[in-house]
Amino acid sequence: MRKKFYWIALAAAVLLGAAVSPFASEWLDGLERVAKDKGFLARGEGEPLLAAPIPDYAFPGIAKAGWATAAAGAVGTLLTFALALALASALRRRRGK
């Protein structure tokens, strides 16, 4: 029963991430807004240290912006779940020793 709940919750989270992400605001987030207001936003531009796997919240290779953002939301949710599951498993193993 517990595992079934987790799979249902994961499916709901992925569907929600895919359905809601195309409606995200295009306005600057808080940190970018402060940087713009204080005049140092341009210093953050340039070549990134690491390439983003899903740049600008749009999944690469999908032409339609809404679909690309929905795919980014779904994949981001799955990646976050996978990382949380790996961390929980590692902590559980460590606690068991």
BAVO-173808 format. One record per residue (C-alpha): x, y, z; residue in one letter. Coordinates in pm, 1 decimal, always signed. Layout:
! residues N
+----------+----------+----------+---------+
!       px !       py !       pz ! residuo !
+----------+----------+----------+---------+
!        X !        Y !        Z !       A !
...
+----------+----------+----------+---------+
This chain:
! residues 97
+----------+----------+----------+---------+
!       px !       py !       pz ! residuo !
+----------+----------+----------+---------+
!     +0.0 !     +0.0 !     +0.0 !       M !
!   +280.2 !   +240.6 !    +88.8 !       R !
!   +468.3 !   +186.6 !   -239.6 !       K !
!   +147.0 !   +231.8 !   -437.4 !       K !
!    +91.8 !   +567.1 !   -266.4 !       F !
!   +444.0 !   +679.8 !   -358.6 !       Y !
!   +393.9 !   +588.7 !   -724.9 !       W !
!    +59.2 !   +769.0 !   -733.6 !       I !
!   +214.5 !  +1074.6 !   -565.6 !       A !
!   +504.9 !  +1072.6 !   -812.3 !       L !
!   +267.8 !  +1047.2 !  -1109.9 !       A !
!    +58.9 !  +1334.1 !   -972.3 !       A !
!   +369.9 !  +1547.8 !   -917.2 !       A !
!   +497.8 !  +1482.3 !  -1270.8 !       V !
!   +158.3 !  +1560.9 !  -1422.1 !       L !
!   +129.3 !  +1874.6 !  -1212.8 !       L !
!   +481.8 !  +1983.5 !  -1306.1 !       G !
!   +407.6 !  +1932.0 !  -1674.0 !       A !
!    +64.9 !  +2096.4 !  -1662.9 !       A !
!   +151.4 !  +2402.7 !  -1454.2 !       V !
!   +503.8 !  +2489.5 !  -1570.9 !       S !
!   +394.8 !  +2648.3 !  -1903.5 !       P !
!   +202.7 !  +2906.3 !  -1698.0 !       F !
!   +505.5 !  +3016.4 !  -1494.4 !       A !
!   +576.6 !  +3385.4 !  -1485.0 !       S !
!   +829.3 !  +3524.3 !  -1731.0 !       E !
!   +918.1 !  +3809.5 !  -1494.0 !       W !
!  +1254.9 !  +3820.4 !  -1322.2 !       L !
!  +1284.9 !  +3619.2 !  -1001.6 !       D !
!  +1377.2 !  +3793.2 !   -677.0 !       G !
!  +1753.2 !  +3761.5 !   -709.9 !       L !
!  +1756.3 !  +3879.0 !  -1072.0 !       E !
!  +1526.9 !  +4169.2 !   -984.2 !       R !
!  +1757.6 !  +4290.7 !   -706.3 !       V !
!  +2061.2 !  +4254.9 !   -935.9 !       A !
!  +1884.6 !  +4462.1 !  -1202.4 !       K !
!  +1772.9 !  +4725.7 !   -952.2 !       D !
!  +2123.8 !  +4753.1 !   -803.5 !       K !
!  +2288.5 !  +4762.4 !  -1146.8 !       G !
!  +2499.9 !  +4446.1 !  -1145.1 !       F !
!  +2282.5 !  +4208.4 !  -1348.1 !       L !
!  +2521.2 !  +4223.6 !  -1646.5 !       A !
!  +2808.8 !  +4090.8 !  -1432.8 !       R !
!  +2626.2 !  +3760.5 !  -1400.2 !       G !
!  +2597.6 !  +3719.3 !  -1775.2 !       E !
!  +2861.3 !  +3543.0 !  -1978.4 !       G !
!  +2991.7 !  +3192.0 !  -2018.7 !       E !
!  +2855.5 !  +2962.4 !  -1745.6 !       P !
!  +3086.2 !  +2743.7 !  -1542.2 !       L !
!  +2865.7 !  +2440.2 !  -1614.8 !       L !
!  +2610.5 !  +2400.9 !  -1892.0 !       A !
!  +2251.9 !  +2374.0 !  -1770.2 !       A !
!  +2087.1 !  +2042.3 !  -1862.2 !       P !
!  +1757.3 !  +2220.2 !  -1937.8 !       I !
!  +1847.9 !  +2583.4 !  -2013.7 !       P !
!  +1583.7 !  +2852.8 !  -1953.6 !       D !
!  +1329.4 !  +2589.5 !  -1841.9 !       Y !
!  +1275.5 !  +2475.8 !  -2200.1 !       A !
!  +1356.3 !  +2117.5 !  -2293.7 !       F !
!  +1602.4 !  +2119.5 !  -2586.9 !       P !
!  +1481.9 !  +1986.1 !  -2920.0 !       G !
!  +1112.6 !  +2072.5 !  -2874.4 !       I !
!  +1005.6 !  +2357.0 !  -3102.6 !       A !
!   +684.6 !  +2468.4 !  -2930.0 !       K !
!   +762.6 !  +2674.2 !  -2619.8 !       A !
!   +467.6 !  +2544.2 !  -2413.8 !       G !
!   +553.5 !  +2179.6 !  -2479.4 !       W !
!   +923.4 !  +2241.3 !  -2414.3 !       A !
!   +843.1 !  +2400.7 !  -2077.5 !       T !
!   +600.6 !  +2120.0 !  -1987.9 !       A !
!   +867.2 !  +1860.7 !  -2069.6 !       A !
!  +1120.1 !  +2053.5 !  -1859.6 !       A !
!   +874.7 !  +2054.4 !  -1566.7 !       G !
!   +813.2 !  +1680.7 !  -1593.6 !       A !
!  +1181.7 !  +1590.4 !  -1631.7 !       V !
!  +1280.0 !  +1828.1 !  -1351.7 !       G !
!  +1024.9 !  +1665.4 !  -1121.2 !       T !
!  +1155.4 !  +1317.9 !  -1206.9 !       L !
!  +1517.7 !  +1423.1 !  -1152.2 !       L !
!  +1433.5 !  +1582.2 !   -818.6 !       T !
!  +1250.6 !  +1266.0 !   -712.0 !       F !
!  +1543.6 !  +1048.7 !   -819.0 !       A !
!  +1793.2 !  +1261.7 !   -624.6 !       L !
!  +1571.6 !  +1262.8 !   -314.3 !       A !
!  +1526.9 !   +885.8 !   -337.7 !       L !
!  +1902.4 !   +831.1 !   -371.8 !       A !
!  +1971.7 !  +1056.1 !    -73.4 !       L !
!  +1705.3 !   +883.8 !   +136.8 !       A !
!  +1844.9 !   +542.1 !    +46.4 !       S !
!  +2198.1 !   +646.7 !   +134.0 !       A !
!  +2085.4 !   +789.4 !   +468.4 !       L !
!  +1880.6 !   +479.3 !   +544.8 !       R !
!  +2180.3 !   +253.7 !   +475.7 !       R !
!  +2404.1 !   +474.3 !   +687.7 !       R !
!  +2158.2 !   +475.2 !   +977.1 !       R !
!  +2128.8 !    +95.9 !   +961.9 !       G !
!  +2502.6 !    +41.7 !  +1022.0 !       K !
+----------+----------+----------+---------+
